[in-house]
Amino acid sequence: MKILQAKKSVDAEFVFTSQKEDLKEPLVLVFGNRFMLEDTKLFDEIRNLFPDGHIVFGSTSGEIMGHRVLDGTVTLTAIEFEKGHFLIKNKNVSEFNNNAVALGESLSKELPIEGLKHIFVVSEGSNVNGSDLITGLEEGGSGITGLSGGLCGDDDRFEVTLSSYNEPPKEGEVIAIGFYGESLEVTCANYGGWIPFGPERLITKSQKNVLFELDGKPALDLYKRYLGDKSDELPKSALLYPLSVRTHDGQAIVRTILNIDEERNAMILAGDVPEGSKVQLMMATVDDIASGAKSAAKLAIEGRNTDTQLALLISCVGRKLVMDQRTEEEIEEVVHVIGDTAVVSGFYSYGEMAPFAGQSSCKLHNQTMTLTLFSE
């Protein structure tokens, strides 16, 4: 595996972290600030750097590169697989009338099953129900051995997210990267570190990822009451107080509020919140979050047979807001566990995809650190 990394700031050229060399048909992962990705010259600039590259774009709420967390930049990680190979498929939500299940099924059916080791997803984060997308990917791709990825971000603005494959970034795109080859070892894991507090309430009315009522009362009214003065800053302030959703099987999933619907007095979350589930507010300290990242890394390397060469990290914008100037501490905890010889790339997101430890089925998470580790 040969890997090159570079970054650029506004009105500057890409600066490579090592001597640039020619890579053969590399996978080029480009994560960056939404406004910089809107620059029509960016795609041509990267295409000139990698004429035969397979370029995947994703907007972020912060870029991860090496030990650093960056803002207002574009990062580039180009990977040439020397033994394994990859195949990329993409679809737009507009083709499926915002039906994320159908979109996911269509994507996974286009990825041949034979030799498939893992699917990594870079999805637009504004209009896709992440839970439905995962359902479609898993239902359409019987035989998938691993699934992870994330929903693109837009800092804490929640306005527009962009993504694309081999074209300038645009709205509504979902990209699935299938990794193939017996030589590849891919593992993934996630962990949060948030602590539930306050009374546990019952979801009495919801529809998919829209939450209407808790204990028979308007959910948004109750949530605003908890937030107090911070309710004026919704939806941004909701990132500091996500929800722990305990479903019928007893599994607790963290859900972030992406937006609010004042007209319907409802909250729109990043993933499904089924009726009959129990809900609690959550909070965390900087130390809790850093410790959670360390736990995620330990789970990701558990049972690996080879040292990690590439680590793709997707963490939540809510964690970044809590950690503020200490955000890099969670990246440092991960690097300390997986080893500093691994090349680290990734971004802060609106939702993270990974299975729980010991399970094969993928889930949509919020407020977690998710790792996908590669070696060949």
Secondary structure, DSSP 8 states (H G I E B T S, - for coil): -EEEEEEE-TT---EESS-----SS-EEEEEE-HHHHT-THHHHHHHHH-TT-EEEEEE-SSEEETTEEESS-EEEEEEE-SS-EEEEEEEEGGGGTT-HHHHHHHHHHTS--TTEEEEEEEE-SSS--HHHHHHHHHHH-TT---EEEEE---TTT-S---EEESS--BTTEEEEEEEE-TT-EEEEEEE---EEEEEEEEEEEEETTEEEEETTEEHHHHHHHHHGGGGGGTTGGGGGS-EEEE-TTS-EEEE-EEEEETTTTEEEESS---TT-EEEEEE--HHHHHHHHHHHHHHHHTT-SS--SEEEEEEEHHHHHHHGGGTHHHHHHHHHHH-TTSEEEEEEESEEEEE-TT--SEEEESS-EEEEEEE-
